[in-house]
């Protein structure tokens, strides 16, 4: 096996291309061409691709190779269903004590400091840190581990939400209200604010999906 850093480096480059949108939904990664572009062996590339398939950022089809997934409504609902199961439980537990994780506060401060011309990553990255900080603060290694396992898929979902995240002040305001509810130890309000926040993001994402992905879901069901 090649040194693990070589595999991680190749996976990191491809992950960034996917999350930047350089590799869009449906884009295929021909093995010979991709290994040449990254200057790595095919063996190394295959290991990197397997890693990204495990993260949900790529999909492999027998005899058709590897491609960037085209999200369907079912994919989106599944990711957000798991997010709600984890994040609502985490927020409720934190609000009982009123202890706000410092990393969450710093993430919100970062959002507040952004202007309206902020790039996509400048908005989404602190958003991801905010939600991860709340889950980590819940004190459950298993919750944190499960959430970490879907982080890449969450980020990929947010790639499709660029218009919604063009308003960093709105995202910051929603997060600040949630932190205020936690500090006030109002668990019911904190849970409801988080539920609304996630449902709103899910609805925006479902509305942003291209018609082709919805047709793909119908075709799959018919098959």
C-alpha positions, 0 to 999 in steps of 0.5 A, spaced: 500 500 500 502 507 498 503 511 504 497 513 507 499 520 506 499 520 499 492 516 499 489 522 504 492 527 499 489 525 493 482 524 497 483 531 499 484 534 493 478 530 490 473 532 496 475 539 495 473 539 488 467 536 489 465 541 495 467 547 491 463 544 485 468 543 480 466 536 480 458 537 479 453 532 480 454 526 475 461 527 473 465 521 472 472 520 474 475 516 469 481 512 473 487 513 467 485 520 467 484 522 474 490 518 476 494 522 471 491 529 473 493 527 481 500 524 479 498 518 483 498 511 481 492 507 480 492 503 486 493 510 490 487 513 486 483 507 488 484 507 495 482 514 495 476 513 491 474 508 496 474 513 502 470 518 498 465 512 496 465 511 504 464 518 505 458 518 501 461 523 496 462 518 490 458 512 488 461 506 484 457 502 479 459 496 477 462 496 470 460 504 470 466 506 474 465 512 479 461 518 479 459 524 483 452 523 486 446 526 483 442 527 490 435 525 489 429 527 494 430 521 498 437 522 499 436 529 502 430 527 506 435 521 509 441 525 511 436 530 514 432 525 518 439 523 521 441 530 522 434 531 526 435 525 530 442 527 532 442 534 533 435 535 536 437 530 542 444 534 543 441 541 543 436 538 548 441 535 553 446 542 552 440 546 554 439 543 560 445 545 563 446 551 559 453 550 557 454 553 550 461 550 547 466 556 545 467 553 538 459 554 537 460 561 539 466 562 535 463 560 529 457 564 530 462 570 531 465 568 524 458 568 521 456 575 523 463 578 521 462 576 514 459 581 509 454 579 503 459 578 498 462 572 502 464 566 498 460 559 499 466 556 503 466 562 508 459 561 510 458 554 510 464 552 514 463 556 520 456 553 519 458 546 519 463 548 525 457 550 529 453 544 528 459 539 530 460 543 536 453 542 539 454 535 537 460 534 540 458 538 547 453 533 548 458 528 551 456 522 547 462 519 543 457 515 539 453 521 537 459 524 535 462 519 531 456 517 527 455 525 526 462 525 523 461 519 519 455 524 515 459 530 515 461 530 508 454 528 506 452 534 510 457 538 506 455 536 499 448 537 501 450 544 502 453 545 496 446 545 493 444 550 497 448 556 495 443 561 494 440 560 501 447 561 504 448 567 500 445 571 506 450 569 512 446 574 516 440 570 516 444 564 518 448 567 523 441 570 526 438 563 527 444 560 530 445 566 535 437 565 537 439 558 538 445 559 543 440 564 547 435 559 548 441 554 550 444 559 555 437 561 558 436 553 559 430 553 555 430 546 552 423 546 549 425 553 545 432 550 543 429 544 540 424 547 536 429 552 533 433 547 531 428 543 528 425 549 524 432 551 522 433 544 519 427 543 516 428 550 513 434 548 510 431 541 508 426 545 504 430 549 501 435 544 498 429 540 496 426 546 492 433 547 489 434 540 486 434 539 479 428 536 475 432 531 473 434 528 480 426 528 481 425 524 475 431 519 477 427 518 483 421 516 480 425 512 475 428 508 480 421 506 484 418 504 477 424 499 476 
